[in-house]
């Protein structure tokens, strides 16, 4: 996946404070709505979701993704591109 800042995300999903499995359920629903080539930005604070669940989902679907840890401790920005 290219630099996520090069193309603005088509949608942003805030799953902060949501325990597993809610983030991936919401991510799947949001990804279904997006057209091919669109990017979803996810705000997440669940380490297991960012490090295991999202990578597994993206690998299964063939979606490139990148995760960034911004300045706020314990939160991530994840970008998934729908193919």
N, C-alpha and C positions, 0 to 999 in steps of 0.2 A: 504494500500500500504506500502510495506517495505521502508527502507531508499533508496531514489532515487540514492544515491551515490554508493550503493552496485552493481548496474547494470548500465553501461553507457547507455545513451539514444541512441536510434536508429537514431533519427533525432532531430535537433534543429530548432525551428521556431522563428524568431525575428519579433514581431509585435509592437515594440516600436514606438510610435508616430502615430499609426493607431487608429482612432476613431471607436466606435461601428457603424455598425455591422461587419466591416472588420476582426477583430481578430477571431471571431468565424467562419466566412466563411472560412478563411484560415486554421484554426485548423481542421475543419471538412474535408477539402480536404486532409490535411496532414495525418489525422488519417485513412482515407480510404486507403491510400497507404501502411500503416504499417501492418505487420503480427500480429496475435494474440500473446500476451505476450511481445510485443515491447513497449518501453516507448518513449513518445514525450516530449521534454523539450521546454518550451515556455518562451520567454522573453517578458514581457508585462508591460506597464505603465498605463493601463486603469483600475482604481479601480473598476468600475462597471463590467468590463469584468472578473476580478479576483474574486470578491466577490459575483457576482450574475450569470453572464452568463455561465462561465465555470462550476461552481457547478451544475447548472440546466442541462446543456448538459451532464455532466458526470453521474448524477443521472439517467437521461433518458436512457442513453446507458449502464449503469451498469459498468462504468469505474472508478476504484479507482484513486484518484488524491491527490496531496499535493501542497500547495503553500507556498513559502518562500519569505520573504522580505530581499534581500541582503543589503549590506552596502549602495548602492546608494539609496537615498531617492526617494520614489515614483515609484520604479521599483520592479517587482516580478519575481521570477523563479517559473514556474508551471510545474509539472510533471504529465502526464496522461499516465496510463497504459492501453493498449488495451486488452480487454478480448476476 
